């Protein structure tokens, strides 16, 4: 087998390992970046009838020898914030124009009531066929 064929086969095996590692609870980046994996990948043949078992066994063996490769449970932890939070204005659920008009009427904000009613009329006018 030529060196190019070996490289292509190893690349294929590594692609499969990236998917299988995540399913096995192993950090794919840690596994694929390890020397142990590079050595194991050369010996795996995707055309072999027992390839899936050998792939799983290689991943499990390497992970058992390197417990730091285990994926943490749950979503990744974000670093603590430093300084203040400047996230912008608080978001509220969007009210319809009718709901906004009712709220403005309750508040006695007649200028806003008229503005919102104008918006509603403009939207209704734009939806009419020409």
C-alpha positions as CSV (number, residue, x, y, z in Angstrom):
1,X,0.0,0.0,0.0
2,X,1.4,3.4,-1.0
3,X,1.9,6.2,1.6
4,X,-0.9,8.2,-0.1
5,X,-3.3,5.3,0.3
6,X,-2.3,4.9,3.9
7,X,-2.9,8.6,4.5
8,X,-6.3,8.5,2.8
9,X,-7.4,5.4,4.8
10,X,-6.2,7.0,8.1
11,X,-8.1,10.2,7.3
12,X,-11.2,8.2,6.7
13,X,-10.8,6.3,9.9
14,X,-10.3,9.6,11.8
15,X,-13.5,11.0,10.3
16,X,-15.4,8.0,11.5
17,X,-13.7,8.2,14.9
18,X,-14.7,11.8,15.3
19,X,-18.4,10.8,15.1
20,X,-18.0,7.6,17.1
21,X,-16.0,9.4,19.9
22,X,-18.8,11.9,20.6
23,X,-21.3,9.1,20.8
24,X,-19.0,7.2,23.2
25,X,-18.7,10.2,25.5
26,X,-15.1,11.0,24.4
27,X,-14.0,14.5,23.3
28,X,-13.4,14.1,19.6
29,X,-10.8,16.9,19.4
30,X,-8.9,15.4,22.3
31,X,-9.0,11.9,20.8
32,X,-8.0,12.9,17.3
33,X,-5.2,15.1,18.4
34,X,-3.6,12.5,20.5
35,X,-0.5,10.5,19.5
36,X,-2.2,7.3,20.8
37,X,-5.0,7.8,18.2
38,X,-2.6,8.6,15.4
39,X,-0.9,5.3,16.1
40,X,-4.1,3.3,16.3
41,X,-5.7,4.9,13.2
42,X,-2.9,3.6,11.0
43,X,-3.8,0.0,12.0
44,X,-7.5,0.2,11.3
45,X,-8.9,-0.8,7.9
46,X,-12.4,0.6,7.0
47,X,-12.9,-2.3,4.6
48,X,-12.4,-5.0,7.3
49,X,-15.6,-6.8,8.3
50,X,-15.0,-6.1,12.0
51,X,-14.1,-2.5,11.4
52,X,-16.9,-0.9,13.5
53,X,-16.0,-3.1,16.5
54,X,-12.2,-2.4,16.2
55,X,-12.9,1.3,15.9
56,X,-15.1,1.3,19.0
57,X,-12.5,-0.8,20.9
58,X,-9.6,1.5,19.9
59,X,-11.6,4.6,21.1
60,X,-12.6,3.0,24.4
61,X,-9.0,1.7,25.0
62,X,-7.5,5.2,24.4
63,X,-10.2,6.9,26.5
64,X,-9.6,4.5,29.4
65,X,-5.9,5.2,29.3
66,X,-6.5,9.0,29.1
67,X,-9.5,9.8,31.3
68,X,-9.0,13.5,30.6
69,X,-10.5,12.9,27.2
70,X,-14.0,12.3,28.6
71,X,-16.5,14.9,27.5
72,X,-18.0,16.9,30.4
73,X,-21.6,16.3,31.2
74,X,-24.0,19.0,30.0
75,X,-23.3,22.1,28.0
76,X,-19.8,23.7,28.1
77,X,-19.3,26.1,31.0
78,X,-18.7,29.7,30.0
79,X,-16.1,31.7,31.7
80,X,-17.2,34.1,34.4
81,X,-18.0,37.6,33.4
82,X,-15.6,40.4,34.2
83,X,-16.9,43.9,34.5
84,X,-20.5,45.0,34.0
85,X,-23.2,43.5,31.8
86,X,-24.2,45.8,28.9
87,X,-26.7,43.5,27.3
88,X,-29.0,46.3,26.0
89,X,-32.6,46.9,26.8
90,X,-34.7,44.2,28.3
91,X,-36.8,42.3,25.8
92,X,-40.5,41.9,26.3
93,X,-43.0,39.9,24.4
94,X,-44.2,41.8,21.3
95,X,-47.7,43.1,21.6
96,X,-50.0,43.6,18.7
97,X,-51.0,47.1,17.7
98,X,-54.4,46.7,19.2
99,X,-52.9,45.6,22.5
100,X,-50.5,48.5,22.4
101,X,-53.4,50.9,21.8
102,X,-55.3,49.5,24.7
103,X,-52.2,49.9,27.0
104,X,-51.7,53.5,25.8
105,X,-55.4,54.3,26.5
106,X,-55.1,52.8,30.0
107,X,-52.0,54.9,30.6
108,X,-53.7,58.0,29.3
109,X,-51.0,58.5,26.7
110,X,-53.2,59.9,23.9
111,X,-50.3,61.0,21.7
112,X,-49.2,57.4,21.6
113,X,-52.8,56.2,21.0
114,X,-53.1,58.4,18.0
115,X,-49.6,57.4,16.7
116,X,-50.4,53.6,17.0
117,X,-53.8,54.1,15.4
118,X,-52.1,55.8,12.5
119,X,-49.7,52.9,12.2
120,X,-52.7,50.5,12.1
121,X,-54.4,52.5,9.4
122,X,-51.3,52.7,7.3
123,X,-50.8,48.9,7.6
124,X,-54.4,48.3,6.6
125,X,-54.2,50.7,3.7
126,X,-51.0,49.0,2.4
127,X,-52.7,45.6,2.5
128,X,-55.6,46.7,0.3
129,X,-55.3,45.8,-3.4
130,X,-54.5,48.6,-5.7
